[in-house]
Amino acid sequence: AGLSLSINPTTPESTGIMLEIAKSKQIVENKELRKTAWLAFGTMVHRMRMKRQHYKKAEIIQLKREYARQLLSGVQQKDSDEEKTMCLKAIGNAGLEDTVDRLQE
């Protein structure tokens, strides 16, 4: 996800913008752009989590929950296996370990 590496610093605001981009109509309609955007989003979530000392703990917890919800929704929908795999890779990029239990359900 080279796109995410060019966005520095990774902040809640820039990560939120990437989420909006990943969900936008133009991106959703293009398979390769959708994959790139979601993987970049996952990487940005991970980078933001690693710099959590810059943010309030409550803010990070709230953001992690929202980002996990967004990523898990792609796995739980009736999408193709390819779409589900892309979401699982984005979850892996994000490093959201608390999603593992929900994935096993």
MIBA-315766 format. One record per residue: x, y, z of N, C-alpha, C in turn; residue number from 1. Coordinates in pm, 1 decimal. Example, Ala and Ser with C-alpha at 12.3 -4.5 7.8 and 13.67 -1.06 7.14 Angstrom:
BEGIN
+----------+----------+----------+----------+----------+----------+----------+----------+----------+-----+
|     n_xx |     n_yy |     n_zz |    ca_xx |    ca_yy |    ca_zz |     c_xx |     c_yy |     c_zz |   n |
+----------+----------+----------+----------+----------+----------+----------+----------+----------+-----+
|   1319.0 |   -569.0 |    780.0 |   1230.0 |   -450.0 |    780.0 |   1320.0 |   -330.0 |    780.0 |   1 |
|   1285.0 |   -225.0 |    708.0 |   1367.0 |   -106.0 |    714.0 |   1290.0 |      3.0 |    787.0 |   2 |
+----------+----------+----------+----------+----------+----------+----------+----------+----------+-----+
! end
This chain:
BEGIN
+----------+----------+----------+----------+----------+----------+----------+----------+----------+-----+
|     n_xx |     n_yy |     n_zz |    ca_xx |    ca_yy |    ca_zz |     c_xx |     c_yy |     c_zz |   n |
+----------+----------+----------+----------+----------+----------+----------+----------+----------+-----+
|     84.5 |   -118.6 |      0.0 |      0.0 |      0.0 |      0.0 |     88.3 |    123.9 |      0.0 |   1 |
|    155.9 |    145.6 |   -111.6 |    243.3 |    260.8 |   -126.0 |    171.5 |    392.0 |   -104.7 |   2 |
|     43.4 |    395.5 |   -135.7 |    -35.3 |    516.3 |   -116.8 |    -32.9 |    561.3 |     28.2 |   3 |
|    -49.1 |    468.1 |    120.0 |    -53.1 |    503.7 |    261.8 |     82.1 |    553.5 |    311.4 |   4 |
|    189.9 |    505.4 |    252.2 |    322.8 |    546.8 |    296.6 |    352.9 |    690.5 |    259.6 |   5 |
|    285.9 |    741.9 |    157.0 |    310.2 |    879.7 |    115.6 |    232.4 |    979.7 |    199.8 |   6 |
|    142.9 |    932.2 |    284.0 |     63.3 |   1020.4 |    369.8 |    129.9 |   1024.2 |    506.2 |   7 |
|    195.5 |   1135.5 |    533.8 |    271.4 |   1146.3 |    657.0 |    253.0 |   1285.1 |    714.5 |   8 |
|    218.1 |   1300.1 |    837.9 |    195.2 |   1194.2 |    935.5 |     55.9 |   1134.1 |    919.0 |   9 |
|     41.9 |   1012.0 |    967.6 |    -88.5 |    947.0 |    968.1 |   -161.6 |    993.5 |   1092.8 |  10 |
|   -275.7 |   1054.9 |   1072.3 |   -355.8 |   1109.0 |   1182.0 |   -496.2 |   1050.6 |   1174.3 |  11 |
|   -575.1 |   1066.5 |   1279.9 |   -715.5 |   1024.2 |   1270.3 |   -787.4 |   1092.9 |   1153.5 |  12 |
|   -752.5 |   1217.7 |   1128.6 |   -818.0 |   1290.7 |   1020.4 |   -782.4 |   1232.4 |    883.7 |  13 |
|   -651.5 |   1208.9 |    860.0 |   -611.4 |   1155.1 |    729.9 |   -660.3 |   1011.4 |    712.3 |  14 |
|   -665.8 |    935.1 |    820.0 |   -716.6 |    798.7 |    812.8 |   -866.2 |    799.8 |    782.4 |  15 |
|   -938.4 |    892.2 |    842.5 |  -1081.5 |    907.2 |    814.0 |  -1106.6 |    946.4 |    669.3 |  16 |
|  -1021.6 |   1032.3 |    616.9 |  -1034.3 |   1072.4 |    476.8 |  -1010.0 |    952.6 |    385.7 |  17 |
|   -909.9 |    870.2 |    418.6 |   -884.5 |    750.8 |    338.1 |  -1003.9 |    656.1 |    343.2 |  18 |
|  -1068.7 |    645.4 |    457.9 |  -1189.3 |    563.3 |    468.5 |  -1298.1 |    617.5 |    376.0 |  19 |
|  -1316.6 |    748.7 |    376.0 |  -1415.5 |    809.8 |    286.9 |  -1381.4 |    782.4 |    140.7 |  20 |
|  -1254.2 |    791.3 |    107.3 |  -1210.0 |    763.4 |    -29.9 |  -1241.0 |    617.9 |    -65.3 |  21 |
|  -1207.1 |    525.4 |     24.3 |  -1229.6 |    382.9 |     -1.6 |  -1377.3 |    351.5 |    -23.0 |  22 |
|  -1465.4 |    427.0 |     40.6 |  -1608.2 |    402.9 |     29.1 |  -1674.8 |    485.4 |    -81.7 |  23 |
|  -1598.8 |    572.5 |   -146.3 |  -1657.8 |    661.3 |   -246.6 |  -1703.2 |    584.1 |   -370.4 |  24 |
|  -1800.4 |    638.2 |   -439.2 |  -1859.0 |    573.8 |   -556.3 |  -1752.9 |    544.2 |   -662.8 |  25 |
|  -1664.6 |    638.9 |   -688.2 |  -1562.8 |    620.5 |   -791.1 |  -1470.4 |    504.1 |   -759.3 |  26 |
|  -1435.1 |    489.5 |   -633.8 |  -1345.0 |    382.0 |   -592.4 |  -1418.8 |    247.7 |   -592.5 |  27 |
|  -1539.5 |    247.2 |   -541.3 |  -1617.5 |    124.3 |   -532.4 |  -1636.3 |     62.1 |   -670.6 |  28 |
|  -1644.8 |    144.4 |   -772.4 |  -1669.7 |     95.3 |   -908.1 |  -1544.2 |     42.5 |   -977.5 |  29 |
|  -1426.8 |     59.2 |   -917.3 |  -1303.1 |     14.1 |   -980.1 |  -1233.1 |    -84.5 |   -886.3 |  30 |
|  -1226.9 |   -209.1 |   -927.8 |  -1175.3 |   -318.2 |   -843.2 |  -1033.7 |   -291.1 |   -792.0 |  31 |
|   -942.6 |   -250.3 |   -878.4 |   -803.3 |   -228.8 |   -837.7 |   -789.1 |   -107.3 |   -745.2 |  32 |
|   -861.3 |     -0.4 |   -776.3 |   -856.2 |    117.3 |   -687.7 |   -917.2 |     85.6 |   -552.2 |  33 |
|  -1026.3 |      8.0 |   -551.5 |  -1091.7 |    -30.1 |   -425.9 |   -993.8 |   -109.5 |   -339.2 |  34 |
|   -924.9 |   -204.5 |   -400.8 |   -827.5 |   -285.0 |   -326.5 |   -715.8 |   -197.1 |   -270.0 |  35 |
|   -662.8 |   -109.2 |   -352.7 |   -555.0 |    -20.2 |   -309.3 |   -600.8 |     69.3 |   -194.4 |  36 |
|   -719.8 |    125.3 |   -208.0 |   -770.1 |    217.1 |   -104.7 |   -792.8 |    145.8 |     28.3 |  37 |
|   -852.4 |     25.0 |     25.4 |   -878.8 |    -46.1 |    150.5 |   -750.4 |    -95.3 |    216.3 |  38 |
|   -656.1 |   -141.7 |    135.8 |   -528.7 |   -185.1 |    194.5 |   -452.0 |    -65.9 |    251.7 |  39 |
|   -457.8 |     47.5 |    182.5 |   -394.4 |    169.2 |    234.4 |   -460.4 |    211.7 |    365.0 |  40 |
|   -593.2 |    203.8 |    369.6 |   -665.5 |    237.6 |    492.1 |   -619.5 |    148.5 |    607.1 |  41 |
|   -609.3 |     18.1 |    583.3 |   -563.9 |    -73.8 |    687.7 |   -424.2 |    -39.0 |    736.9 |  42 |
|   -335.8 |     -7.4 |    644.2 |   -198.9 |     30.0 |    680.8 |   -198.3 |    159.3 |    761.8 |  43 |
|   -282.1 |    253.7 |    723.2 |   -288.2 |    380.7 |    796.8 |   -340.7 |    360.1 |    939.0 |  44 |
|   -439.0 |    271.9 |    955.0 |   -489.6 |    240.8 |   1089.3 |   -375.9 |    186.2 |   1174.6 |  45 |
|   -298.4 |     94.8 |   1118.3 |   -185.3 |     37.4 |   1192.1 |    -84.7 |    145.6 |   1230.8 |  46 |
|    -47.7 |    229.9 |   1135.6 |     50.5 |    335.4 |   1164.6 |     -0.9 |    430.5 |   1271.9 |  47 |
|   -128.6 |    462.6 |   1265.5 |   -185.8 |    552.5 |   1365.4 |   -184.5 |    486.3 |   1503.1 |  48 |
|   -216.3 |    356.8 |   1508.5 |   -214.3 |    284.2 |   1635.8 |    -74.7 |    282.7 |   1695.7 |  49 |
|     26.4 |    270.7 |   1613.2 |    163.9 |    265.7 |   1662.8 |    208.7 |    401.1 |   1717.0 |  50 |
|    143.5 |    507.2 |   1678.2 |    177.4 |    641.2 |   1727.8 |     74.3 |    687.9 |   1829.8 |  51 |
|     14.6 |    593.0 |   1899.8 |    -96.4 |    625.9 |   1988.9 |    -58.2 |    719.8 |   2102.7 |  52 |
|     68.9 |    733.7 |   2131.6 |    107.7 |    823.2 |   2240.2 |     70.5 |    968.5 |   2208.6 |  53 |
|     45.3 |    996.4 |   2081.5 |      8.7 |   1131.7 |   2040.5 |   -140.7 |   1159.5 |   2057.4 |  54 |
|   -217.5 |   1057.5 |   2089.4 |   -362.4 |   1071.8 |   2097.5 |   -412.0 |   1025.4 |   2233.4 |  55 |
|   -528.1 |   1071.9 |   2270.6 |   -588.8 |   1029.0 |   2395.1 |   -632.6 |    883.8 |   2382.2 |  56 |
|   -618.8 |    808.3 |   2491.0 |   -652.5 |    665.8 |   2489.2 |   -797.9 |    643.7 |   2446.9 |  57 |
|   -888.1 |    724.1 |   2497.9 |  -1029.4 |    708.8 |   2463.5 |  -1052.1 |    731.3 |   2314.4 |  58 |
|   -979.7 |    825.4 |   2257.3 |   -992.9 |    853.6 |   2113.4 |   -946.3 |    732.7 |   2031.9 |  59 |
|   -834.7 |    674.4 |   2069.3 |   -781.6 |    557.9 |   1997.7 |   -878.2 |    439.7 |   2007.9 |  60 |
|   -932.7 |    415.3 |   2127.0 |  -1027.8 |    304.7 |   2144.8 |  -1149.2 |    324.3 |   2056.0 |  61 |
|  -1202.5 |    445.4 |   2053.8 |  -1318.9 |    475.0 |   1970.7 |  -1286.8 |    456.3 |   1822.3 |  62 |
|  -1172.0 |    506.5 |   1779.8 |  -1133.2 |    494.4 |   1639.0 |  -1111.5 |    347.6 |   1600.7 |  63 |
|  -1045.6 |    270.7 |   1687.7 |  -1023.4 |    129.3 |   1659.6 |  -1156.0 |     56.2 |   1642.4 |  64 |
|  -1253.0 |     86.2 |   1726.6 |  -1384.3 |     21.4 |   1715.6 |  -1451.2 |     55.6 |   1583.2 |  65 |
|  -1447.9 |    182.6 |   1547.3 |  -1510.6 |    225.1 |   1422.3 |  -1439.7 |    163.5 |   1302.2 |  66 |
|  -1308.4 |    165.1 |   1302.2 |  -1233.5 |    110.7 |   1189.7 |  -1254.0 |    -40.1 |   1180.1 |  67 |
|  -1257.1 |   -109.0 |   1293.3 |  -1282.2 |   -252.8 |   1292.8 |  -1421.0 |   -281.6 |   1237.3 |  68 |
|  -1518.4 |   -202.3 |   1277.7 |  -1655.0 |   -219.7 |   1227.9 |  -1660.0 |   -204.1 |   1076.5 |  69 |
|  -1592.4 |   -101.8 |   1026.9 |  -1589.7 |    -77.8 |    882.5 |  -1524.7 |   -193.8 |    807.9 |  70 |
|  -1413.1 |   -241.7 |    858.4 |  -1341.5 |   -350.7 |    791.7 |  -1417.2 |   -483.1 |    802.5 |  71 |
|  -1475.3 |   -509.5 |    917.7 |  -1550.1 |   -633.8 |    935.6 |  -1676.0 |   -637.7 |    850.6 |  72 |
|  -1733.9 |   -523.5 |    823.9 |  -1855.9 |   -521.9 |    743.0 |  -1830.1 |   -578.6 |    604.0 |  73 |
|  -1710.2 |   -560.4 |    550.6 |  -1676.1 |   -615.6 |    420.2 |  -1664.2 |   -766.8 |    421.5 |  74 |
|  -1627.5 |   -822.9 |    534.7 |  -1614.6 |   -967.9 |    546.6 |  -1752.1 |  -1030.6 |    569.3 |  75 |
|  -1837.2 |   -961.9 |    639.9 |  -1965.6 |  -1017.3 |    678.2 |  -2073.6 |  -1001.8 |    572.0 |  76 |
|  -2051.7 |   -913.4 |    476.0 |  -2150.1 |   -895.0 |    370.0 |  -2148.3 |  -1014.4 |    276.4 |  77 |
|  -2244.2 |  -1019.7 |    191.4 |  -2256.3 |  -1129.7 |     95.2 |  -2172.7 |  -1102.2 |    -29.4 |  78 |
|  -2054.7 |  -1047.2 |    -10.9 |  -1966.8 |  -1015.8 |   -122.6 |  -1893.2 |  -1140.3 |   -170.0 |  79 |
|  -1822.3 |  -1124.9 |   -278.7 |  -1743.9 |  -1235.4 |   -334.3 |  -1630.8 |  -1272.8 |   -239.4 |  80 |
|  -1576.1 |  -1391.0 |   -262.0 |  -1462.0 |  -1435.1 |   -181.0 |  -1344.6 |  -1339.7 |   -198.9 |  81 |
|  -1329.5 |  -1286.1 |   -318.2 |  -1220.6 |  -1192.0 |   -345.0 |  -1236.1 |  -1064.9 |   -260.6 |  82 |
|  -1359.3 |  -1015.7 |   -249.5 |  -1386.2 |   -897.2 |   -167.0 |  -1358.2 |   -927.6 |    -19.8 |  83 |
|  -1400.5 |  -1042.8 |     24.6 |  -1377.7 |  -1081.4 |    164.0 |  -1228.7 |  -1094.1 |    192.1 |  84 |
|  -1155.0 |  -1151.9 |     97.7 |  -1009.8 |  -1165.8 |    113.1 |   -943.9 |  -1029.5 |    122.9 |  85 |
|   -988.0 |   -935.2 |     40.3 |   -933.5 |   -799.6 |     44.0 |   -957.4 |   -737.0 |    182.3 |  86 |
|  -1077.1 |   -754.2 |    236.1 |  -1107.8 |   -699.1 |    369.1 |  -1024.1 |   -765.9 |    477.2 |  87 |
|  -1003.8 |   -896.9 |    465.8 |   -919.0 |   -966.4 |    562.9 |   -775.3 |   -915.8 |    556.7 |  88 |
|   -726.2 |   -889.6 |    437.0 |   -590.9 |   -834.2 |    422.7 |   -582.8 |   -694.6 |    483.6 |  89 |
|   -686.0 |   -614.7 |    463.4 |   -687.8 |   -480.5 |    522.1 |   -691.6 |   -488.7 |    674.9 |  90 |
|   -767.6 |   -585.6 |    728.3 |   -770.2 |   -606.8 |    873.8 |   -631.0 |   -646.1 |    922.0 |  91 |
|   -563.8 |   -732.5 |    845.7 |   -426.3 |   -770.6 |    880.3 |   -333.3 |   -651.2 |    878.1 |  92 |
|   -346.0 |   -567.1 |    776.2 |   -263.9 |   -445.8 |    769.3 |   -288.7 |   -356.9 |    890.3 |  93 |
|   -414.3 |   -348.7 |    932.4 |   -450.7 |   -262.1 |   1044.6 |   -399.5 |   -317.1 |   1177.8 |  94 |
|   -383.9 |   -448.7 |   1186.9 |   -337.7 |   -508.6 |   1311.2 |   -439.8 |   -498.4 |   1422.9 |  95 |
|   -565.9 |   -505.4 |   1387.2 |   -672.5 |   -494.5 |   1487.4 |   -701.2 |   -632.6 |   1546.5 |  96 |
|   -621.8 |   -668.9 |   1646.4 |   -629.9 |   -802.3 |   1704.5 |   -765.0 |   -831.4 |   1768.5 |  97 |
|   -836.7 |   -728.5 |   1810.2 |   -966.5 |   -752.3 |   1872.6 |  -1072.9 |   -794.7 |   1771.9 |  98 |
|  -1041.5 |   -795.8 |   1643.7 |  -1136.8 |   -841.6 |   1542.4 |  -1134.6 |   -993.0 |   1526.1 |  99 |
|  -1032.5 |  -1059.5 |   1578.3 |  -1017.7 |  -1203.7 |   1558.7 |  -1138.4 |  -1279.2 |   1612.7 | 100 |
|  -1183.8 |  -1245.2 |   1732.2 |  -1299.7 |  -1314.4 |   1789.9 |  -1422.7 |  -1296.1 |   1702.5 | 101 |
|  -1443.2 |  -1176.7 |   1652.3 |  -1559.7 |  -1151.4 |   1567.0 |  -1548.6 |  -1223.5 |   1433.1 | 102 |
|  -1429.0 |  -1243.3 |   1384.5 |  -1410.4 |  -1316.1 |   1258.4 |  -1442.9 |  -1463.9 |   1275.7 | 103 |
|  -1420.2 |  -1517.9 |   1393.7 |  -1446.0 |  -1659.9 |   1418.7 |  -1594.3 |  -1689.6 |   1431.3 | 104 |
|  -1676.8 |  -1588.4 |   1451.9 |  -1821.7 |  -1609.0 |   1469.3 |  -1888.3 |  -1652.1 |   1342.1 | 105 |
+----------+----------+----------+----------+----------+----------+----------+----------+----------+-----+
! end
